[in-house]
Amino acid sequence: MKLRRLTAHVLTSAAVSLTLGTTAFAQTKWDLPTAYPATNFHTENIAQFADDVDKATGGKLKITVHANASLFKAPEIKRAVQSSQAQAGEILLVNYQNEAPLFGADGLPFLADSYDSSMKLYQAQKPLLQKKLGEQGMSLLYAVAWPPQGIYAKKSLASAADLKGVKWRAYSPATARIAELVGAQPVTIQASELSQALATGVVESYMSSGSTGVDSKTYEHLKFFFDTQAWLPKNAVIVNKAAFEALDPSTRQAVLKAAADAEVRGWAASRRVNASSLETLKANGMSIVAPSPALKADMKKVGDTMLKEWLDKAGPEGQAMVDAYRK
């Protein structure tokens, strides 16, 4: 009888030890898709974020970054995170303006046209983003601005009239609306498809940052970059709330700390990339041109029209956000 009890005790102790050992070394794995190349500064920043989380949690949370739309295409990433197909993901906020106007606030031409003003707009926008994403079962981890947006073109542009009929890359509702207002022909092309679209003549002009021009080797196909500094759209890294809340408290804290660090690091990187990208474009034969007074005035009119349209859709909440930003 004693031997039987002793054997049962040993087996029970072994089972408890095995269970504790499994719990102690339990590992959670997350997928984090992004639409941009591994060499893009946003993606490099995300890779550092994932590495920081790994180190801070002692390997308890492993985040696999899927670059260049290899897991989900750009328009699919937000839905993938919301539906738990991926635990986290990076999205370009302006892509979702049709879903909720506040996502497009940083894509309005000349509303915020510098890093300082863009950060100020982000602070006014952030509480609304958290609220909206929360309603959709997600949360904002951090956001980083792209460098200021300019116009890539095959030919010199004296005014917006020179864009009439041009095949214009549209990657968001805002860029499609710009095409309509200047009389260009909008063509929906995502970042991962841009190089091919330029090579085949599907795209003849577009607005984006110097960084995108370098990533896509736009200098091989277009010869002018008009440095309008029209707006600084933001990429946001979002997380599925259920996945986040399933983490233990110390792991959640590690994720939030790594995200805060990534935000600071990412904005600083964006400033550096802005300067280096324009130098790279120039070194590869592209003319970096200050917009003429006529082109600048034309684009400012486009911005004024789009801000009015945006405020009509965004209502009191949008007006309050813009007022808070302009204080």
Buried (B, 14 or more C-beta within 10 A) or exposed (E): EEEEEEEEEEEEEEEEEEEEEEEEEEEBEBBBBBBBBBEBBBBBBBBBBBEBBBEBBEEBBEBEBBBBBEBBBBBBBBBBBBEEBBBBBBBBBBBBBEEBBBBBBBBBBBBBBEBEBBBBBBEBBBEBBEEBBEEBBBBBBBBBBBBBBBBBBBEEBEBBEBBEEBBBBBBBBBBBBBBEBBBBBBBEBBBBBBBEBBEEEBBBBBBBBBBBBBBBBBBEBBBBBBBBBBBBBBBBBBBBBEBBEEBEEEBBEBBBEBBEBBBEBBBEBBEEBBEBBBEBBBEEEBBBBEBBEBBBEBBBBBBBBBBEBBBEEBEEBBEEBBEBBEE
